Amino acid sequence: MKLKKLTIGRTELPGNLLLAPMADVTNLAFRLLCRQYGADLTYTEMINADALLNENRKAIMKGLATAEDRPFGVQIVGNSPESLREAALFVEEEYGPEVIDVNMGCPAKCIIRTGCGSALLRSPELVYRIVSGLVDALETPVSVKIRILEREEESLEIARLLEAAGASTLTVHGRTAGQMYSGNSDLRQIRAIKNELSIPVIANGDIRDEESAENALEFTGCDGIMVGRAAMGNPFIFRRIRHYLETGEKLETDPQAQQFGDFEAYITLLEEHGLLSSINLRMHAQWFTKGLHGSRHIREKISSLKDANSIIELMKTSCKEKA
Ligand SMILES: Cc1cc2nc3c(=O)[nH]c(=O)nc-3n(C[C@H](O)[C@H](O)[C@H](O)COP(=O)(O)O)c2cc1C
């Protein structure tokens, strides 16, 4: 049994499989689906602290969380200790999440241009002020998600500083910001960080199936693993990984039926939570058909469809044909 319990802040989770925060992906409906398949903790998409405090609060709050989606974490992004603190206090009061995460890993140009995300890793003093300020102000435990830096010693320095500032958990994506998504996630650096800290460390990057999940846990000795891209259009990955870590056996499934079926369930959840019009459904439908045998023509058809109903109709018909 390789699945282990994990305590994040004050919350003991039955397992250590986490869904990564992903902008335009981990909306409430998608998180509920991943949870149903065994994700022990889910994170919202990153929320810009300034936007939450200013013009976009209403849009951000629409369908952000419900009582069924627990335990969950809200991720915030920003670079001002004051705005981050104010935004986090608002999130705490409004949603009471189990953990509030600070994004210190996003490498996107629009984020680093404003000194946020992975740009923060270059300013250790500011990193300390942000995290210690949040820890002092909040009742909620604070976690941080980082990318590694070029030199292992630099990554260890930031990791030590985050622990000293009071972070309750650290998630490490084993790529530098400069790598974006190229190369492989460096499990050696993640292992070095895990060995350096006393707080739980979560390994992230390139966990895409049963073996890579097991390998990341065993090689790094980390307390948990976080799955990102491999869950896009494939929330069932959590059931597969979980089953494998629990039993050592792989689940025999028909990915075709599974992914089409999951897309239908996803649409139902989006509708239930009033989120259907907030997402790019065509993009999500493409993810749910990715890699499936003979799905090329469906994907081509999807890209020519404009409205949600036609996409849903097409997917339903395809589901029946494949059944
Ligand atoms: C579409 C997309 C959106 C993402 N958005 C976020 C985000 O909002 N916050 C964050 O910390 N990381 C974000 N990430 C990074 C993932 O959380 C994760 O660290 C990264 O994809 C590596 O894990 P993986 O190999 O399992 O995908 C995003 C990644 C993708 C592909």
The ligand as a MOL file (V3000), in Angstrom:
LIG
                    3D

  0  0  0     0  0            999 V3000
M  V30 BEGIN CTAB
M  V30 COUNTS 31 33 0 0 0
M  V30 BEGIN ATOM
M  V30 1 C -3.3650 24.9270 -18.6060 0
M  V30 2 C -2.5090 25.0590 -17.3700 0
M  V30 3 C -2.8330 26.0090 -16.4240 0
M  V30 4 C -2.0490 26.1320 -15.2610 0
M  V30 5 N -2.4120 27.0490 -14.3110 0
M  V30 6 C -1.7440 27.0890 -13.1300 0
M  V30 7 C -2.1890 27.9080 -12.0670 0
M  V30 8 O -3.2150 28.5910 -12.1530 0
M  V30 9 N -1.4500 27.9010 -10.9150 0
M  V30 10 C -0.3290 27.1360 -10.7760 0
M  V30 11 O 0.3120 27.1550 -9.7130 0
M  V30 12 N 0.1110 26.3430 -11.7580 0
M  V30 13 C -0.5790 26.2850 -12.9180 0
M  V30 14 N -0.1740 25.4170 -13.8930 0
M  V30 15 C 0.9490 24.4970 -13.6290 0
M  V30 16 C 0.4320 23.1760 -13.0520 0
M  V30 17 O -0.2040 23.3800 -11.8120 0
M  V30 18 C 1.5830 22.1830 -12.8700 0
M  V30 19 O 2.5130 22.7320 -11.9680 0
M  V30 20 C 2.3140 21.8740 -14.1600 0
M  V30 21 O 1.4060 21.6480 -15.2170 0
M  V30 22 C 3.2410 20.6490 -14.0120 0
M  V30 23 O 2.5230 19.5130 -13.6360 0
M  V30 24 P 2.0630 18.3850 -14.7160 0
M  V30 25 O 3.2950 17.9100 -15.4100 0
M  V30 26 O 1.3840 17.3490 -13.8920 0
M  V30 27 O 1.1450 19.0760 -15.6930 0
M  V30 28 C -0.9160 25.3060 -15.0720 0
M  V30 29 C -0.5950 24.3660 -16.0480 0
M  V30 30 C -1.3750 24.2270 -17.1880 0
M  V30 31 C -1.0180 23.1860 -18.2060 0
M  V30 END ATOM
M  V30 BEGIN BOND
M  V30 1 1 1 2
M  V30 2 1 2 3
M  V30 3 2 2 30
M  V30 4 2 3 4
M  V30 5 1 4 5
M  V30 6 1 4 28
M  V30 7 2 5 6
M  V30 8 1 6 7
M  V30 9 1 6 13
M  V30 10 2 7 8
M  V30 11 1 7 9
M  V30 12 1 9 10
M  V30 13 2 10 11
M  V30 14 1 10 12
M  V30 15 2 12 13
M  V30 16 1 13 14
M  V30 17 1 14 15
M  V30 18 1 14 28
M  V30 19 1 15 16
M  V30 20 1 16 17
M  V30 21 1 16 18
M  V30 22 1 18 19
M  V30 23 1 18 20
M  V30 24 1 20 21
M  V30 25 1 20 22
M  V30 26 1 22 23
M  V30 27 1 23 24
M  V30 28 2 24 25
M  V30 29 1 24 26
M  V30 30 1 24 27
M  V30 31 2 28 29
M  V30 32 1 29 30
M  V30 33 1 30 31
M  V30 END BOND
M  V30 END CTAB
M  END
